[in-house]
Each structure stands twice: as structure tokens, then as C-alpha cells.
Amino acid sequence: MPTLPHPVPTYIPGLNSFDDALDRLADGSHGIRPADIERVEATWGFADGHHSSAGFVLSLDGGRRVYLSYVCEEEEPGMPVRMAVETLIVGQDYPAFDTPYEPLGGWSHETAPFDALLASARR
């Protein structure tokens, strides 16, 4: 079997959603801009061909923390996106979900690719 000269890209749940979210945050309409985000703490993402959803725990400047939710309905005309930003209180690691089965796919703390996108958006 031949060896590839470089690593084969792998799918990272939520990465494309985060990239789109950063573009949508640029206008400040959600109360934060990419420049306000210091780092990504945790992520989750899910896509099934009909919709994609993802969430991001973000550390902001000044010590604030928020949860950014992202949902794209891929089967609806225009592929509408819904985003919301929720402030996390001191001591709250993650947002509350309706069921113990959420978030879909569970939390990931492998955030280097997300932080790389963030660094690019902040330039």
C-alpha cells in the first residue's frame, strides 16, 4: 500500500460550523465578535445530511465565558442558520441541555483546529 506524502485530512465535527459562525459574528449582532474570543475551550458537532448543529464554549477577553450554539437546516430553502450566545456563569463548565444525551457526539477538548480558525479570523 503506498504511503501518502502528507496526512489525510479528517472530518472534525463542528469545524465548518465554527468557520461559518466566525463570519456571522463579525458584524457584532450576537454581542461578540471574533476579536473578543481568546480561545475555544470545548466543542461538539453533529451532521446528518439534513441539518448540522454544533456548540462551542468560548473564553472571551476580560475573563467572560459564553456558549455559542449553531444550527443549519440544510434541507430548507436558503439553508437558514440559527445562532445564539449564552453567558456561562462562574463555575458553569457547560450549558444546560434538555436531555442527558446531549450534546450529540459529546464534548471535545481537542480545540487546536478551532483556535487556528479563530487566529485567522482575528487578523
C-alpha positions as CSV (number, residue, x, y, z in Angstrom):
1,M,0.0,0.0,0.0
2,P,1.5,3.4,-1.0
3,T,2.4,5.9,1.7
4,L,0.9,9.3,1.3
5,P,3.3,12.3,1.4
6,H,1.1,14.2,3.9
7,P,-1.6,13.4,6.4
8,V,-5.0,12.7,5.0
9,P,-7.5,15.3,6.2
10,T,-10.0,14.0,8.7
11,Y,-13.5,15.2,9.4
12,I,-13.6,17.3,12.6
13,P,-17.2,17.7,13.9
14,G,-18.3,21.3,14.1
15,L,-15.2,22.9,12.4
16,N,-17.1,24.1,9.3
17,S,-19.9,25.4,11.5
18,F,-17.4,27.3,13.6
19,D,-15.8,28.8,10.5
20,D,-19.3,30.0,9.3
21,A,-20.1,31.2,12.8
22,L,-17.0,33.4,12.9
23,D,-18.0,35.1,9.7
24,R,-21.5,35.7,11.1
25,L,-20.1,37.1,14.4
26,A,-18.0,39.7,12.6
27,D,-20.8,42.2,12.5
28,G,-21.3,42.1,16.3
29,S,-25.0,41.4,16.0
30,H,-24.8,38.5,18.5
31,G,-23.0,40.6,21.2
32,I,-19.5,39.2,20.5
33,R,-17.0,39.5,17.6
34,P,-14.2,37.1,16.7
35,A,-11.7,39.7,18.2
36,D,-13.4,39.2,21.6
37,I,-12.7,35.5,21.7
38,E,-9.4,34.5,23.4
39,R,-9.7,30.7,22.9
40,V,-12.1,27.8,22.3
41,E,-12.4,25.6,25.4
42,A,-14.7,22.8,24.2
43,T,-16.7,21.9,21.1
44,W,-19.3,19.4,19.9
45,G,-20.7,18.9,16.4
46,F,-23.2,16.7,14.6
47,A,-24.3,16.5,10.9
48,D,-26.6,14.0,9.3
49,G,-27.1,15.4,5.7
50,H,-30.4,17.1,6.7
51,H,-29.0,19.5,9.3
52,S,-25.9,20.3,11.2
53,S,-25.6,21.5,14.7
54,A,-22.7,22.4,16.9
55,G,-21.7,24.2,20.1
56,F,-18.7,26.0,21.4
57,V,-17.6,27.0,24.9
58,L,-15.6,30.2,24.3
59,S,-13.3,32.2,26.6
60,L,-13.6,35.9,26.0
61,D,-11.5,38.8,26.9
62,G,-11.9,40.0,30.4
63,G,-12.5,36.5,31.7
64,R,-16.0,36.1,30.4
65,R,-17.2,32.8,29.1
66,V,-20.0,32.0,26.7
67,Y,-21.7,29.1,24.9
68,L,-22.2,29.6,21.1
69,S,-24.8,27.4,19.6
70,Y,-25.1,26.9,15.8
71,V,-27.8,25.1,13.8
72,C,-28.1,24.9,10.0
73,E,-31.2,23.4,8.4
74,E,-29.7,22.1,5.2
75,E,-32.9,20.9,3.6
76,E,-34.8,24.2,4.0
77,P,-34.6,26.8,1.2
78,G,-31.6,29.0,1.6
79,M,-30.2,26.7,4.3
80,P,-31.1,29.0,7.2
81,V,-28.7,29.2,10.2
82,R,-29.7,29.9,13.8
83,M,-27.1,31.0,16.3
84,A,-27.3,32.0,19.9
85,V,-24.8,33.2,22.5
86,E,-25.4,32.3,26.2
87,T,-23.3,33.7,29.0
88,L,-21.9,31.0,31.3
89,I,-21.8,31.9,35.0
90,V,-18.8,31.4,37.2
91,G,-18.4,27.7,37.9
92,Q,-20.6,26.6,35.0
93,D,-18.4,24.4,32.7
94,Y,-21.0,23.8,30.1
95,P,-24.5,25.0,29.2
96,A,-27.6,23.0,30.3
97,F,-29.2,20.7,27.8
98,D,-32.8,19.3,27.8
99,T,-31.7,15.7,28.0
100,P,-28.7,13.8,29.4
101,Y,-28.0,12.5,25.8
102,E,-26.9,15.9,24.7
103,P,-24.8,17.3,23.2
104,L,-24.8,14.9,20.3
105,G,-21.4,13.2,20.0
106,G,-20.3,14.6,23.3
107,W,-17.8,17.3,24.2
108,S,-14.3,17.5,22.7
109,H,-11.4,19.4,24.1
110,E,-9.3,18.9,21.0
111,T,-9.6,22.6,20.0
112,A,-6.4,23.3,18.1
113,P,-8.1,23.4,14.7
114,F,-10.8,25.7,16.1
115,D,-8.2,28.0,17.6
116,A,-6.3,28.1,14.3
117,L,-9.5,29.3,12.5
118,L,-10.0,31.8,15.3
119,A,-6.5,33.2,14.9
120,S,-7.1,33.6,11.1
121,A,-10.4,35.4,11.7
122,R,-8.8,37.8,14.2
123,R,-6.3,39.0,11.7
